[in-house]
């Protein structure tokens, strides 16, 4: 074994962490008799040699030796090596031709060479279909379906092998592999689908029937029975009953998996199929075989959230760019929720979108949280199949709701836990009638299983107004719980986001805690006037905030809460914050200043004593404030004094600044001033042709608000609607203000209301306020259409 390995110049090659001279040691350790050494070596292969799905020159050099390991019966855990090879060689490149000058060209070339190298040795996988090691047999079907150059031969082998295979999970892997062939090879689809249909026969085991139903949903949804949800639910319960009847030893026989063999369940989705967040491996963190993530049900993008939920790259906006939850998701200040600003007001700042305010992998229903394999006394693969079925059903929301209803009424708490996590993926991506599902999720709050009720509160917290059918259950949980556990506080936040007054006493206790719970303070604005009893504690806590590294984390949530209640009596405390910040640099100082200015704006004329501070900021006399601070100060001064002469000239000057963010902040502020800023209309018209799409949209909204004329703004807004879906909430708000003048935009509004998919779904991730923002969009669309009904 390993003939010629020492002749390879490994030191001249590289991997994710530098020179690849450690790779021979990793390869030898994969053949070790010590399970711990094998596991460490496999982690090393994923973290360095195949880091997050990448292929390096050292990865290519490993392929012959990995194939040699797979072909050696004396090597243990070969199933894990098969999975590794499947991931290395199975990456599908885009059809678009890459320019050799493109920086991605070298990566694409490596992927192509890896695919060719593994495919050249793929005959080794044929002999593994009958291997004595069930873990090897589990991995082989996917490898053959993905990598072998003769799919017709593979299809015949898989079908034949099914009849002789006795291990349930391996049989499901065989069926899943046939589904892959149907998806990847159009000439073989009809034959594959016909065979899958035969597996639905009543005399077949329920698990096999459920697997076949799932694969048909993926490759031939038109052949699904009308009652697919009830059929799947019945089959799922039959598999659970069969597993329970097999007794505690059901998972310890020849087909049992442990360690590397059990990472993904039958037919786990391969990295080759979808190179997205969930499959980007990092050692033991995300390695569940090819397609690490959540087994065959690993939906990608918005349907299978993991760490990828945190928005990154060009999709993340900060400062004036921060938009709706889809763009900035950082507390109620993001987007257009209660007490929220827009544009510059949505601010992200340090720590934005963290903690309870930003969805994490666990919240999104990742496989690691949802699987529950160690607790269920059998059929752990059923959950993977259901994830696949949910993803394959796509926009058949009614069927998916019916399927979830069956899962949520199961006697098995693990199955109900899985259903709750699946609700995350469904509701955040698709619109639908979720009242009954949400009510059933609410009933899980009283279950003693911490994983179940933890999943339930996580979901309900993310639903905002959609959580209403669970309001009584949330209130009972808040009333009976001590409030010290994270799940208890999340239930409290969910109840507050419904505007339910029953949250107020518990919020008051939470706000008294020495370590201020940011999520609780950010939830205050959703209560509106009902939060009035909380003003004293908010004021006191704000008055205690010091100028230190925790200023942003402590002050901004409190200022947001006070702004949401329009608590003008808190003027002294808000002014203190502005004065403390004057000339004193602090972490997040500008964001704190903007939060204080937003609070003053909500106080209106009651903030008149703050006018000298506002004028100082407006005139640039305070540490050269940013454009967003100047614009926010102008809005607050206008709200306090109504003096156009002080405000509009400054904002008009800001409209001529070099950066688009400065001009956007000025446009939004002029729009807030409204008709009194009509003199700024010519300058705003000049921005309607800006190359910056966000600036064009903001200028059009502001022009409508300062002139009351829709003729010039409406064409720009209609174009912006089509080219920038993340701006639709603000556009719809403007169209609702226009009333009958927005008539030409009515077809866009009706089309939006008819669309089943949420407007802000982003492949590979989501924001914590995405559902709230989309539901707000639907409300605004209906309001804008009323004059045209």
C-alpha positions in Angstrom: 0.0 0.0 0.0 1.1 3.6 -0.7 3.6 2.6 -3.3 5.3 5.7 -4.7 3.9 8.0 -2.0 7.4 8.9 -0.7 8.5 9.9 -4.2 5.8 12.6 -4.4 7.2 16.1 -3.7 4.5 16.9 -1.1 6.5 19.9 0.3 6.2 21.7 -3.0 2.4 21.4 -2.9 -0.1 23.2 -0.6 -3.4 22.9 1.2 -5.5 25.3 3.2 -2.8 25.8 5.9 0.4 25.9 3.9 2.9 23.2 2.6 1.4 19.8 2.2 4.3 17.8 3.7 2.0 16.5 6.4 -0.3 14.8 4.0 1.6 11.4 3.8 1.1 11.1 7.6 -2.6 11.8 7.2 -2.9 9.2 4.5 -1.1 6.5 6.6 -3.2 7.4 9.6 -6.3 6.7 7.7 -5.2 3.0 7.6 -4.3 2.9 11.3 -5.8 0.3 13.6 -6.5 3.0 16.1 -10.0 4.5 15.6 -9.0 7.8 17.3 -6.0 8.1 14.9 -8.2 7.4 11.9 -10.8 10.0 13.0 -8.1 12.6 13.6 -6.6 11.9 10.1 -10.0 12.2 8.5 -10.6 15.5 10.2 -7.2 16.6 8.9 -8.2 15.7 5.4 -11.4 17.8 5.6 -9.8 20.8 7.4 -6.7 21.1 5.3 -6.6 19.0 2.2 -10.3 19.4 1.2 -11.0 22.5 3.3 -14.6 23.7 2.8 -14.8 21.7 -0.4 -11.7 23.1 -2.1 -9.4 21.1 -4.2 -5.6 21.8 -4.1 -2.7 20.2 -5.9 -2.2 18.1 -2.8 -5.8 17.0 -3.0 -5.3 15.8 -6.5 -2.1 14.0 -5.5 -4.0 12.2 -2.7 -6.7 10.6 -5.0 -4.7 7.5 -6.1 -3.8 6.7 -2.5 -7.4 7.2 -1.3 -8.7 4.9 -4.0 -6.1 2.4 -2.8 -7.3 2.6 0.7 -10.9 2.1 -0.4 -9.9 -1.1 -2.2 -8.1 -2.6 0.8 -10.5 -4.7 2.9 -8.2 -4.7 5.9 -8.6 -0.9 6.2 -11.4 0.1 8.6 -13.8 3.0 8.2 -13.5 2.8 4.4 -17.0 4.2 4.1 -15.8 7.5 5.4 -13.0 7.5 2.8 -15.6 6.8 0.1 -17.5 9.8 1.2 -14.4 11.9 1.1 -13.7 10.8 -2.5 -17.3 11.5 -3.4 -16.9 15.0 -2.2 -13.5 15.6 -3.8 -14.5 14.2 -7.2 -18.2 15.1 -7.4 -18.2 18.9 -7.7 -20.4 20.0 -10.6 -19.0 23.0 -12.4 -21.2 25.6 -13.9 -21.9 25.3 -17.6 -20.5 28.7 -18.3 -17.0 28.7 -19.7 -14.5 30.3 -17.5 -11.9 32.8 -18.8 -8.4 31.5 -18.3 -7.6 35.0 -16.9 -10.4 34.6 -14.3 -9.2 34.0 -10.8 -11.7 31.1 -10.5 -10.2 29.4 -13.5 -7.5 27.5 -11.5 -10.1 26.3 -9.0 -12.4 25.1 -11.8 -9.5 23.3 -13.4 -8.7 21.6 -10.2 -12.3 20.5 -9.7 -12.4 19.1 -13.2 -9.1 17.2 -12.8 -10.4 15.8 -9.5 -13.6 14.7 -11.1 -11.6 13.0 -13.9 -9.2 11.3 -11.5 -11.9 9.9 -9.2 -14.1 8.8 -12.2 -11.1 7.0 -13.7 -10.9 4.8 -10.6 -14.7 4.6 -9.9 -14.9 0.9 -10.8 -13.5 0.3 -7.3 -16.9 1.4 -5.9 -18.7 -1.3 -7.8 -17.1 -4.0 -5.7 -18.1 -2.2 -2.6 -21.8 -2.7 -3.1 -21.5 -6.2 -1.6 -18.8 -5.4 1.0 -19.1 -7.1 4.4 -18.8 -3.6 6.1 -22.3 -2.0 6.1 -20.7 1.4 6.4 -18.9 0.9 3.1 -22.1 -0.4 1.5 -23.9 2.7 2.8 -21.4 5.1 1.1 -20.9 3.2 -2.2 -24.3 3.9 -3.9 -23.9 7.7 -3.8 -20.3 7.4 -5.0 -21.4 5.4 -8.0 -24.3 7.6 -8.9 -22.1 10.7 -8.6 -18.8 9.5 -10.1 -19.1 6.5 -12.4 -18.9 7.1 -16.1 -21.5 4.5 -17.0 -24.7 5.5 -15.3 -26.8 2.9 -17.1 -24.6 0.1 -15.7 -24.8 1.7 -12.3 -28.6 1.9 -12.4 -28.8 -1.8 -13.2 -26.3 -2.6 -10.4 -28.3 -0.5 -7.8 -31.6 -2.1 -8.7 -30.2 -5.6 -8.5 -28.4 -4.9 -5.2 -31.6 -3.7 -3.6 -33.2 -7.1 -3.7 -30.2 -8.8 -2.0 -29.5 -6.0 0.6 -30.9 -6.6 4.1 -29.6 -3.5 5.9 -32.4 -0.9 6.0 -30.2 2.2 5.8 -28.1 0.7 2.9 -31.4 -0.1 1.0 -32.4 3.5 1.4 -29.1 4.7 0.2 -29.6 2.5 -2.9 -33.0 4.1 -3.6 -31.6 7.6 -3.0 -28.8 6.9 -5.5 -31.3 5.9 -8.2 -33.0 9.2 -7.5 -29.7 11.0 -8.1 -29.2 9.2 -11.4 -32.7 10.3 -12.5 -31.9 13.9 -11.7 -28.4 13.9 -13.3 -29.1 11.8 -16.5 -32.2 12.7 -18.4 -32.1 9.6 -20.7 -32.3 7.4 -17.7 -35.0 9.4 -15.9 -38.1 7.5 -17.2 -36.5 4.1 -16.4 -35.5 5.3 -12.9 -38.8 6.8 -12.1 -40.7 3.7 -13.3 -38.6 1.6 -10.9 -39.1 4.0 -8.0 -42.8 3.9 -8.6 -42.8 0.1 -8.1 -41.3 0.6 -4.6 -44.5 2.3 -3.5 -46.4 -1.0 -3.6 -48.1 -1.8 -0.3 -46.1 -5.0 0.2 -42.9 -3.1 0.4 -41.5 -2.0 3.9 -42.8 1.4 4.9 -39.3 2.9 5.1 -38.6 1.9 1.5 -41.9 3.3 0.4 -41.2 6.6 2.2 -37.7 6.7 0.5 -39.2 6.1 -2.9 -41.9 8.7 -2.3 -39.1 11.2 -1.4 -37.1 10.5 -4.5 -40.2 10.8 -6.7 -40.8 14.2 -5.2 -37.3 15.2 -6.3 -37.3 13.9 -9.8 -40.9 13.4 -10.8 -43.2 15.6 -8.7 -46.0 15.2 -11.2 -46.4 11.5 -10.3 -46.9 12.1 -6.6 -50.2 11.1 -5.1 -52.6 13.8 -4.3 -52.5 12.8 -0.6 -48.7 12.9 -0.5 -48.7 14.4 3.0 -51.0 11.9 4.6 -49.2 9.1 2.8 -45.8 10.3 4.1 -47.2 10.7 7.6 -48.6 7.2 7.7 -45.4 5.7 6.4 -43.3 7.7 8.9 -45.4 6.4 11.8 -45.3 2.9 10.4 -41.5 3.1 10.4 -41.4 4.3 13.9 -43.7 1.5 15.1 -41.5 -1.0 13.3 -38.4 0.4 14.9 -40.0 0.5 18.3 -41.1 -3.1 17.9 -37.6 -4.2 17.1 -36.6 -3.2 20.6 -33.6 -1.4 22.1 -31.1 -3.6 20.1 -32.5 -2.5 16.8 -29.6 -0.1 16.2 -26.8 -2.3 17.4 -26.9 -5.0 14.7 -24.8 -5.3 11.6 -26.3 -2.2 10.1 -25.6 0.0 13.0 -23.4 3.0 12.4 -20.9 4.7 14.7 -18.2 7.3 14.3 -17.3 8.0 10.7 -19.9 5.5 9.4 -22.9 7.3 10.7 -22.2 10.9 9.8 -25.0 11.5 7.3 -27.5 8.7 7.1 -28.5 7.1 3.8 -27.7 9.0 0.7 -26.5 12.1 2.4 -26.4 15.0 -0.1 -23.0 15.4 -1.6 -20.9 18.4 -1.7 -20.8 17.7 -5.4 -24.5 18.4 -5.7 -24.6 21.8 -4.0 -21.5 23.7 -2.9 -23.2 25.9 -0.4 -22.9 26.9 3.3 -23.9 23.6 4.8 -21.4 21.5 2.9 -18.4 23.8 3.5 -16.6 21.5 5.9 -14.3 22.4 8.8 -13.2 19.2 10.5 -15.6 17.8 13.0 -17.7 20.9 12.9 -19.5 20.2 9.6 -18.5 16.8 8.5 -21.2 14.4 7.9 -19.8 12.7 4.8 -20.3 14.1 1.4 -22.7 17.0 1.6 -22.2 17.5 5.3 -25.1 19.2 6.8 -28.4 17.4 7.1 -28.4 14.2 5.1 -30.5 13.6 2.1 -32.9 16.3 3.2 -30.2 18.9 3.2 -32.0 21.6 1.3 -29.8 24.4 0.2 -30.1 28.1 0.6 -33.0 29.4 2.6 -34.5 26.0 3.1 -31.5 24.6 5.0 -30.1 27.3 7.2 -26.8 26.7 9.0 -24.0 29.0 9.9 -24.6 30.5 6.5 -27.5 32.3 8.0 -25.3 35.3 8.9 -25.3 37.5 5.8 -22.0 38.2 4.4 -20.2 39.9 1.6 -22.0 42.3 -0.7 -25.4 41.4 0.8 -24.5 43.0 4.2 -25.3 46.7 4.4 -24.1 49.0 7.1 -24.6 52.6 7.9 -27.0 54.2 5.4 -27.0 51.0 3.4 -28.6 49.1 6.2 -32.1 48.3 5.0 -34.6 45.8 6.0 -34.1 42.6 8.0 -32.8 41.0 4.8 -30.0 43.5 4.6 -29.2 44.4 8.2 -31.2 42.4 10.7 -30.1 44.1 13.9 -32.9 44.6 16.3 -36.2 46.4 15.9 -34.2 49.4 14.5 -33.6 47.4 11.4 -36.1 47.9 8.6 -39.5 49.2 9.2 -40.8 47.5 12.4 -42.2 49.4 15.3 -40.0 52.3 16.2 -37.7 51.5 13.3 -36.1 53.8 10.9 -35.1 53.2 7.4 -32.0 53.8 5.4 -29.4 55.4 7.7 -31.7 54.8 10.7 -31.5 51.1 10.3 -27.9 51.1 11.5 -25.9 48.0 12.0 -22.9 49.0 14.1 -20.7 46.9 16.3 -22.4 43.8 17.5 -25.3 44.3 15.1 -27.2 41.1 14.3 -25.6 39.0 17.1 -27.0 37.2 20.0 -30.8 36.7 20.0 -31.2 39.4 17.4 -29.5 37.3 14.6 -30.4 33.8 13.5 -27.8 31.2 14.1 -27.3 27.8 12.6 -29.3 26.1 15.4 -32.2 28.5 14.9 -32.3 27.7 11.2 -32.8 24.0 11.7 -29.4 22.6 10.9 -29.0 18.9 10.8 -26.9 18.8 13.9 -29.7 20.3 16.0 -32.6 18.6 14.4 -31.4 15.0 14.0 -31.9 13.6 17.5 -30.4 10.3 16.3 -29.0 9.4 19.7 -32.4 9.7 21.4 -34.7 8.0 19.0 -34.9 4.2 19.5 -34.8 3.5 15.8 -35.4 4.9 12.3 -33.0 7.9 12.6 -32.9 8.0 8.8 -36.6 8.9 8.6 -35.9 12.5 9.6 -33.4 12.8 6.7 -36.0 11.5 4.3 -38.6 14.0 5.5 -36.1 16.9 5.1 -35.6 15.8 1.5 -39.3 15.5 1.0 -40.0 18.9 2.3 -37.3 20.4 0.1 -38.5 18.5 -3.0 -42.1 19.6 -2.4 -40.9 23.2 -2.8 -43.8 25.6 -3.3 -46.5 23.0 -2.5 -46.9 24.8 0.8 -50.3 23.2 1.6 -48.8 19.7 1.3 -45.9 20.7 3.4 -48.2 22.2 6.1 -50.2 19.0 6.1 -47.0 17.0 6.5 -45.8 19.2 9.4 -49.2 18.9 11.0 -48.9 15.1 11.1 -45.3 15.4 12.5 -46.3 17.9 15.2 -49.1 15.6 16.4 -46.8 12.6 16.7 -46.5 10.9 20.0 -42.7 10.9 19.5 -41.1 14.1 21.0 -38.1 13.7 18.7 -40.3 13.7 15.6 -42.0 16.8 16.9 -38.6 18.4 17.5 -37.6 17.7 13.9 -40.9 19.1 12.7 -40.3 22.4 14.5 -36.9 22.8 12.9 -38.4 22.0 9.5 -41.0 24.7 10.2 -38.1 27.2 10.3 -37.1 26.4 6.7 -40.6 26.4 5.4 -42.0 29.6 7.0 -38.9 31.7 6.4 -38.9 30.8 2.7 -42.6 30.5 1.7 -45.8 32.4 2.5 -48.8 30.4 3.5 -51.6 29.8 6.0 -49.6 28.8 9.0 -52.1 29.4 11.9 -52.6 25.7 12.7 -48.9 24.9 12.4 -48.0 27.8 14.7 -50.7 26.8 17.2 -49.3 23.2 17.3 -45.8 24.6 17.8 -47.1 26.6 20.7 -48.4 23.4 22.4 -44.8 22.1 22.5 -43.8 24.9 24.9 -45.2 22.9 27.8 -43.3 19.7 26.9 -40.6 18.7 29.4 -38.1 17.9 26.6 -35.7 20.8 26.6 -34.7 20.3 22.9 -38.4 20.3 21.9 -39.5 23.4 23.8 -36.2 25.1 23.0 -36.8 24.6 19.3 -40.4 25.9 19.7 -39.4 29.2 21.3 -36.7 29.7 18.8 -39.2 29.4 16.0 -41.9 31.5 17.6 -39.4 34.3 18.4 -38.5 34.5 14.7 -42.2 34.8 13.6 -43.1 38.1 15.1 -46.8 38.7 14.2 -47.2 35.2 12.7 -46.8 33.8 16.2 -50.2 35.1 17.3 -51.9 31.7 17.3 -49.4 30.7 20.0 -49.8 33.8 22.1 -51.6 32.1 25.0 -49.0 29.3 25.1 -46.2 31.9 25.1 -47.9 33.9 27.9 -48.3 30.7 30.0 -44.6 29.9 29.5 -43.6 33.4 30.4 -45.9 33.3 33.5 -44.7 30.0 34.8 -41.0 30.1 33.9 -38.4 31.7 36.1 -37.0 33.7 33.1 -33.4 32.8 33.8 -32.9 30.3 31.0 -32.3 31.5 27.5 -35.4 29.7 26.3 -37.6 31.5 28.8 -36.3 34.9 27.6 -36.9 34.0 24.0 -40.5 33.2 24.9 -40.7 36.6 26.5 -39.3 38.3 23.4 -41.7 36.4 21.2 -44.7 37.5 23.3 -43.5 41.1 23.4 -43.1 41.1 19.6 -46.8 40.3 19.4 -47.5 43.5 21.3 -49.0 41.4 24.1 -49.4 43.3 27.4 -48.8 40.1 29.3 -45.1 40.5 28.5 -44.7 43.7 30.4 -44.2 42.4 34.0 -41.6 39.9 32.9 -39.9 42.5 30.7 -39.6 44.8 33.7 -37.9 42.0 35.7 -35.6 41.3 32.8 -34.6 44.9 32.4 -33.6 45.1 36.0 -31.0 42.4 35.6 -27.4 43.6 36.1 -26.3 42.3 32.8 -28.8 44.1 30.5 -30.6 41.6 28.1 -30.4 43.4 24.8 -33.0 41.3 23.2 -35.5 42.2 25.8 -34.9 46.0 25.4 -35.1 45.7 21.6 -38.5 44.0 22.0 -40.0 47.0 23.9 -41.1 49.0 20.8 -43.4 46.3 19.7 -45.6 46.9 22.7 -46.3 50.5 21.8 -48.2 52.4 24.5 -48.5 49.2 26.5 -44.8 49.6 27.4 -45.4 52.8 29.3 -44.8 51.0 32.7 -41.3 50.1 31.5 -40.2 53.7 30.9 -38.9 54.3 34.5 -36.5 51.3 34.4 -35.4 52.2 30.9 -34.6 55.7 32.0 -32.7 54.6 35.1 -30.7 52.0 33.2 -29.8 54.6 30.5 -28.8 57.1 33.2 -26.3 54.5 34.6 -24.6 53.8 31.3 -20.9 54.8 31.3 -18.5 55.8 28.6 -16.7 52.5 28.2 -16.3 49.7 25.8 -19.9 48.5 26.6 -21.5 51.8 25.7 -23.0 50.5 22.4 -24.2 47.2 23.8 -26.0 48.9 26.7 -27.1 52.3 25.4 -28.5 51.4 22.0 -31.1 48.8 23.2 -32.3 51.2 25.9 -32.5 54.2 23.4 -34.4 51.9 21.0 -36.9 51.0 23.7 -37.5 54.6 24.7 -37.9 55.7 21.1 -40.5 52.9 20.6 -42.5 54.2 23.5 -42.0 57.9 22.5 -41.0 58.5 26.1 -40.3 62.2 26.0 -39.9 62.2 29.8 -36.6 60.5 29.1 -35.2 63.6 27.5 -32.6 64.3 30.3 -31.2 60.8 30.0 -31.0 61.0 26.2 -29.3 64.4 26.3 -26.8 63.0 28.8 -25.8 60.4 26.3 -25.3 63.0 23.6 -23.2 65.2 25.9 -21.1 62.3 27.2 -20.3 61.4 23.6 -19.4 65.0 22.5 -15.7 65.0 21.7 -15.1 61.7 23.4 -14.4 58.8 21.0 -16.0 55.6 22.0 -16.6 52.2 20.5 -19.7 52.5 18.4 -20.0 56.2 19.4 -21.6 57.2 16.1 -24.2 54.5 16.2 -25.1 55.4 19.8 -25.4 59.1 18.7 -27.7 58.1 15.9 -29.8 56.0 18.3 -30.1 58.9 20.6 -31.1 61.2 17.7 -33.8 58.7 16.6 -35.2 58.8 20.1 -35.3 62.6 20.1 -37.1 62.6 16.8 -39.9 60.5 18.3 -40.2 63.0 21.2 -41.2 65.7 18.7 -41.7 69.2 20.1 -41.0 67.9 23.6 -37.3 67.6 22.5 -37.0 71.4 22.1 -34.5 71.7 25.0 -32.2 69.6 23.0 -32.0 72.1 20.1 -28.6 73.5 21.1 -27.1 70.0 21.0 -28.7 69.3 17.7 -27.5 72.5 16.2 -24.0 71.7 17.3 -24.2 68.4 15.5 -25.8 70.0 12.5 -23.1 72.6 12.2 -20.3 70.0 12.4 -19.0 71.4 15.7 -18.8 68.1 17.4 -15.9 65.9 16.3 -16.7 66.1 12.6 -19.9 64.0 12.7 -20.6 61.7 9.9 -23.2 62.4 7.2 -25.6 59.9 8.8 -25.3 61.8 12.2 -25.9 65.1 10.5 -28.9 63.8 8.7 -30.3 62.3 11.9 -29.7 65.5 13.8 -31.5 67.5 11.1 -34.6 65.2 11.4 -34.6 65.6 15.2 -34.2 69.3 15.0 -37.0 69.6 12.5 -39.3 67.4 14.7 -38.4 69.6 17.7 -38.6 73.1 16.2 -40.3 72.9 12.8 -37.7 75.4 11.6 -37.1 74.7 7.9 -34.5 77.4 7.5 -32.1 75.6 9.9 -32.5 72.1 8.5 -33.1 72.1 4.7 -30.0 74.1 3.6 -27.8 71.6 5.4 -29.5 68.6 3.9 -29.4 70.2 0.4 -25.7 70.6 0.8 -25.4 67.0 1.9 -27.2 66.0 -1.3 -24.1 67.2 -3.3 -21.6 65.1 -1.3 -19.4 62.6 -3.1 -20.5 59.4 -1.5 -23.9 57.8 -2.2 -24.4 57.1 1.5 -24.3 60.8 2.4 -26.8 61.6 -0.4 -29.0 58.8 0.7 -29.1 60.0 4.3 -29.9 63.5 3.1 -32.7 62.3 0.8 -34.3 60.2 3.6 -34.1 63.2 6.0 -35.7 65.5 3.4 -38.5 63.0 2.8 -39.1 63.1 6.6 -39.4 66.9 6.5 -42.0 66.5 3.7 -43.7 69.4 1.9 -41.8 72.0 3.9 -38.7 70.8 2.0 -40.2 71.5 -1.4 -37.2 73.8 -2.3 -35.0 70.6 -2.4 -37.1 69.0 -5.2 -34.8 70.1 -8.1 -31.8 68.6 -6.3 -33.7 65.3 -5.7 -34.8 65.2 -9.3 -31.2 65.3 -10.3 -30.6 62.0 -8.4 -33.3 60.1 -10.2 -30.8 59.1 -12.9 -28.0 58.2 -10.5 -26.1 55.0 -11.3 -26.6 53.9 -7.6 -29.8 51.9 -7.4 -30.4 52.6 -3.7 -29.9 56.3 -4.2 -32.3 56.4 -7.1 -35.0 54.7 -5.0 -34.4 57.0 -2.0 -34.5 60.1 -4.1 -37.8 59.0 -5.8 -39.4 58.4 -2.4 -38.1 61.7 -1.0 -39.3 63.6 -4.1 -42.8 62.2 -3.7 -42.8 63.2 0.0 -41.6 66.8 -0.6 -43.8 67.5 -3.7 -46.8 65.2 -3.4 -46.5 64.6 -7.1 -46.2 60.9 -8.3 -45.5 61.6 -12.0 -41.7 61.7 -11.7 -41.2 59.3 -8.8 -43.5 56.5 -9.9 -41.5 55.3 -13.0 -38.3 55.2 -10.9 -40.0 53.3 -8.1 -41.5 50.8 -10.5 -38.1 50.1 -12.0 -36.5 49.9 -8.6 -39.1 47.3 -7.6 -38.0 45.0 -10.3 -34.2 45.6 -10.0 -33.9 45.6 -6.2 -36.2 43.3 -4.2 -34.7 44.3 -0.9 -36.1 47.8 -1.4 -39.7 46.7 -1.9 -40.8 47.3 1.7 -39.9 51.0 1.5 -41.3 51.3 -2.1 -44.6 49.7 -1.0 -44.8 52.1 1.9 -44.4 55.0 -0.5 -47.0 53.6 -2.9 -49.5 53.2 0.0 -49.0 56.9 0.7 -49.7 57.8 -2.9 -53.1 56.3 -2.9 -54.9 56.5 -6.3 -51.8 58.1 -7.8 -50.0 54.7 -7.5 -52.4 53.1 -9.9 -49.8 52.2 -12.6 -47.9 50.1 -10.0 -50.9 48.0 -9.1 -49.9 45.1 -11.3 -46.6 44.8 -9.5 -48.4 44.8 -6.1 -50.8 42.1 -7.2 -48.0 40.0 -8.6 -46.2 40.3 -5.3 -49.3 39.2 -3.3 -49.7 36.2 -5.7 -46.0 35.1 -5.3 -45.7 32.1 -2.9 -42.0 32.7 -2.1 -40.9 35.4 0.3 -39.4 38.4 -1.5 -36.2 38.5 0.6 -35.2 34.8 0.5 -31.5 34.6 0.0 -29.8 31.4 -1.1 -27.3 30.4 1.5 -28.6 32.4 4.5 -31.3 34.5 6.1 -31.7 37.4 8.5 -33.5 37.4 11.8 -36.1 39.8 10.7 -36.8 38.4 7.2 -40.2 37.0 8.0 -41.3 40.2 9.7 -40.2 42.3 6.7 -41.9 40.1 4.2 -45.1 40.1 6.1 -44.9 43.9 6.4 -44.4 44.0 2.6 -47.7 42.0 2.1 -49.5 44.3 4.5 -48.3 47.4 2.6 -49.1 45.9 -0.8 -52.7 45.3 0.3 -52.9 48.9 1.7 -51.6 50.3 -1.5 -54.1 48.4 -3.6 -57.2 49.4 -1.6 -57.8 52.6 -3.6 -57.7 50.5 -6.8 -60.0 47.7 -5.6 
